[in-house]
Amino acid sequence: MLVNLKEILEIAERDNIAIGMFNATGFDSLQAVIAAAEELNQPVIIAHAEVHNVYNDISIVGPAMIAAAKNAKVPVCVHLDHGESMEMIWRALRIGFTSVMIDASALPYEKNLALTKQVTEMAHAMGVSVEAELGRLVTGEAGSTAEVNTEMKAEDFYTDPKEAEAFCRETGVDALAIAFGTAHGFYTAQPALDFDVVKNVKAATGLPLVMHGGSGVSEEGFKKAIAGGIRKINYYSYMSKAGYEAAKAEIEAGNSKYLHDVEFAAMKAMKEDVKRAIRIFANLK
């Protein structure tokens, strides 16, 4: 069942859980995420990130994502993740995505606000939800280190509750991605998360909050973040790693010379990793 982000996050708010967002970089990961959500009977968000467009163009994978969502037995939101260009946001809207993220967090506050407001007005007119970001993660969406002043600390990039309140009020966004100690990509150590930032931004905005860079966070960290107001968790790197390791094992076993066997092994492994994540986010046994 195809729904927008606002609708799916209302479920999260009602049940005091978080909904997982998983990037569908190809048909194997798309299949894995939908199958995992259906097996657990849980809502899910499938996403196409602008940075991943080089692997599967949105014109090809986008309609497949929407078809999969419509045919799913559970609520599914189709989301554009980290949309940085108006061109990509427009493409997602035209294809029928039910949610878009405008990521102008690297811009000065006033420019971020103005661009986010423009996207929100445009998307809302089409019944599409909008996620924005305030504050910055120290790594980019592809896992690379952001270009920042080396004298600054991670907490210098954390989301400011007062700024967040004004930003959300003026832009009318449906969800806000915040910075409180997570990072994109793989972690070399457990991140030090500031849960007071989550609680304070939630109290200031009243909006569903989004955790980016969720793959390497501990189960305890997820639960504390959800208790503070995180309602959407972006999870991709470790799902992809699970698929990679299964594909590698299939190749090394030498049981087949067909690519589809390798992709199938990767899909099954990713599905199990997604199920593990969903269980944590939804507090399932």
C-alpha positions in Angstrom: 0.0 0.0 0.0 1.5 3.3 -1.1 1.5 6.1 1.5 3.3 9.3 2.0 5.9 10.0 4.7 3.5 12.0 6.9 1.0 9.1 7.0 3.7 6.5 7.8 5.2 8.6 10.5 1.8 9.0 12.2 2.0 5.2 12.7 5.4 5.7 14.3 4.2 8.5 16.6 1.1 6.4 17.6 3.1 3.3 18.5 6.2 5.2 19.8 8.5 3.4 17.4 10.7 4.3 14.4 10.1 3.3 10.8 13.2 2.1 8.9 14.2 3.7 5.7 16.3 1.5 3.5 17.9 2.5 0.2 16.9 0.5 -2.8 20.0 0.7 -5.0 18.8 -2.0 -7.3 16.1 -4.7 -7.7 17.8 -7.1 -5.3 17.7 -4.6 -2.4 14.2 -3.5 -3.3 13.0 -7.1 -3.2 14.8 -7.6 0.1 13.3 -4.6 1.9 9.7 -5.3 0.8 9.9 -9.0 1.6 11.3 -8.2 5.1 8.6 -5.7 5.9 5.8 -8.1 4.7 7.2 -11.0 6.7 7.2 -8.9 9.8 3.9 -7.1 8.9 5.5 -3.7 9.5 5.4 -0.4 7.5 8.6 0.6 5.7 10.2 3.4 3.7 12.1 2.6 0.5 14.4 5.2 -0.8 16.4 6.3 -3.8 19.4 8.5 -2.9 20.5 11.1 -5.4 24.1 9.9 -4.8 23.1 6.4 -5.9 21.6 7.6 -9.2 24.8 6.5 -11.0 24.0 2.9 -10.2 20.3 2.8 -11.2 18.7 5.9 -12.7 15.6 7.1 -11.0 13.7 6.8 -14.3 14.3 3.0 -14.2 14.2 2.1 -10.5 11.7 4.7 -9.4 8.6 3.3 -11.2 9.6 -0.2 -9.9 9.7 1.1 -6.4 6.3 2.7 -6.7 4.8 -0.5 -8.2 6.3 -2.6 -5.4 4.9 -0.2 -2.8 1.4 -0.3 -4.4 1.5 -4.1 -4.4 2.9 -4.5 -0.9 0.7 -5.9 1.9 2.0 -3.2 4.3 2.2 0.6 4.2 5.2 1.7 2.1 6.5 5.2 1.5 8.6 5.9 -1.6 11.2 8.5 -0.6 13.9 10.5 -2.3 16.8 10.5 0.0 19.3 13.4 0.2 17.9 15.3 -2.7 20.4 18.1 -3.3 19.3 19.3 -6.7 16.0 20.7 -7.8 16.3 18.6 -11.0 16.3 15.3 -9.0 13.5 16.5 -6.7 11.4 17.4 -9.7 12.1 14.0 -11.3 11.0 12.2 -8.2 7.8 14.2 -8.0 7.0 13.6 -11.6 7.6 9.9 -11.3 5.2 9.7 -8.3 7.4 9.5 -5.2 5.3 10.2 -2.1 8.1 11.9 -0.1 11.2 13.9 -0.9 14.1 15.1 1.2 15.6 18.4 0.4 19.1 18.4 1.8 20.4 21.9 1.9 22.1 21.4 5.3 25.5 22.4 3.9 24.2 25.8 3.0 23.9 28.8 5.3 20.8 28.7 7.5 18.8 31.4 5.5 19.5 29.7 2.2 18.6 26.3 3.7 15.3 27.8 5.0 14.4 29.5 1.7 15.1 26.4 -0.5 13.3 24.1 1.9 10.3 26.3 2.0 10.2 26.4 -1.8 10.4 22.6 -2.0 7.8 22.2 0.7 5.2 24.4 -1.0 5.7 22.6 -4.3 5.6 19.1 -2.9 2.6 19.7 -0.5 0.6 21.0 -3.5 1.1 17.5 -5.0 0.3 15.6 -1.7 3.9 14.7 -1.2 5.7 14.9 2.2 8.9 16.7 2.8 11.9 15.9 5.0 14.6 18.5 5.6 17.9 18.6 7.5 19.3 21.0 10.0 22.7 20.5 11.5 25.4 18.5 9.7 26.8 15.0 10.0 30.6 14.9 9.8 30.5 12.5 6.9 28.7 12.9 3.5 26.0 10.7 2.2 28.5 8.5 0.4 30.5 8.1 3.7 33.2 10.6 2.8 34.4 13.1 5.4 32.7 16.4 5.0 34.8 19.5 4.3 34.8 21.1 7.7 37.0 23.3 9.9 39.3 20.8 11.6 39.3 22.9 14.7 35.6 22.3 15.2 34.2 19.4 17.1 31.4 17.1 16.1 29.0 18.8 18.5 29.5 22.1 16.7 27.4 20.6 14.0 24.6 19.4 16.2 21.1 20.7 15.6 20.1 23.7 17.7 16.6 23.4 19.2 15.7 27.1 18.9 16.8 27.2 15.2 14.9 24.0 14.6 11.7 25.4 16.0 11.9 28.5 13.8 13.0 26.5 10.8 10.1 24.0 11.0 7.5 26.6 11.7 8.6 28.7 8.7 9.1 25.9 6.2 6.2 23.6 7.1 8.2 20.4 6.7 6.8 17.1 7.8 10.0 15.6 9.3 13.4 16.9 10.3 16.7 15.1 10.1 18.9 16.1 13.0 22.6 15.9 13.9 23.4 14.5 17.3 26.5 12.3 16.8 25.7 9.8 14.0 27.7 9.5 10.7 27.1 8.1 7.3 28.9 4.9 6.3 30.8 2.5 8.5 31.7 3.2 12.0 35.2 2.4 13.4 33.8 2.7 17.0 30.5 3.1 18.6 29.3 6.7 18.1 28.9 9.0 21.1 25.3 10.2 20.8 23.8 13.2 22.5 20.2 12.2 23.3 19.5 15.5 25.0 19.7 17.0 21.5 17.0 14.6 20.3 14.7 15.4 23.3 15.2 19.1 23.1 14.6 19.3 19.3 11.5 17.1 19.7 10.1 19.4 22.4 10.8 22.5 20.4 9.4 21.3 17.1 6.8 18.6 17.9 7.8 17.0 14.6 8.8 13.4 13.9 12.7 13.4 13.9 15.0 11.5 11.6 18.3 9.7 12.4 20.7 9.5 9.5 23.7 7.2 9.6 21.9 4.6 11.6 23.6 1.5 10.4 26.3 1.2 13.1 24.4 2.4 16.1 23.9 -0.1 19.0 20.5 -1.5 19.9 20.6 0.5 23.1 21.4 3.6 21.1 18.5 3.1 18.8 16.1 2.6 21.7 17.2 5.7 23.5 16.9 7.7 20.3 13.4 6.4 19.7 12.4 7.2 23.3 13.6 10.8 22.7 11.6 11.3 19.5 13.3 9.7 16.5 10.6 8.3 14.3 12.5 7.5 11.0 15.9 5.7 10.9 18.0 5.7 7.7 19.7 2.3 7.4 21.8 1.2 4.4 25.5 0.6 4.8 25.3 -2.6 6.9 22.5 -3.9 4.9 24.6 -3.5 1.8 27.6 -5.1 3.6 25.5 -8.1 4.4 24.6 -8.5 0.7 28.2 -8.0 -0.3 29.5 -10.7 2.1 26.8 -13.2 0.9 27.7 -12.5 -2.7 31.4 -12.9 -2.0 30.8 -16.2 -0.2 28.6 -17.5 -3.1 31.4 -16.6 -5.6 34.1 -18.2 -3.5 32.0 -21.4 -3.1 32.1 -21.9 -6.9 28.6 -23.4 -7.0 27.5 -21.3 -9.9 28.8 -19.0 -12.7 25.5 -17.1 -13.0 25.2 -13.6 -11.8 21.6 -14.1 -10.8 22.7 -16.8 -8.2 25.0 -14.2 -6.6 22.4 -11.5 -6.6 19.8 -13.9 -5.1 22.3 -14.8 -2.3 22.8 -11.1 -1.6 19.1 -10.4 -1.6 18.4 -13.1 1.0 21.2 -11.8 3.2 20.0 -8.3 3.0 16.4 -9.3 3.8 17.6 -10.9 7.0 19.6 -7.9 8.0 16.6 -5.6 7.3 14.4 -7.8 9.4 16.9 -7.6 12.3 16.8 -3.8 12.0 13.0 -3.5 11.7 12.6 -5.7 14.9 14.8 -3.3 16.8 13.1 -0.1 15.4 9.6 -1.5 16.1 10.5 -3.1 19.4 9.5 -6.6 18.2 10.6 -9.8 19.9 
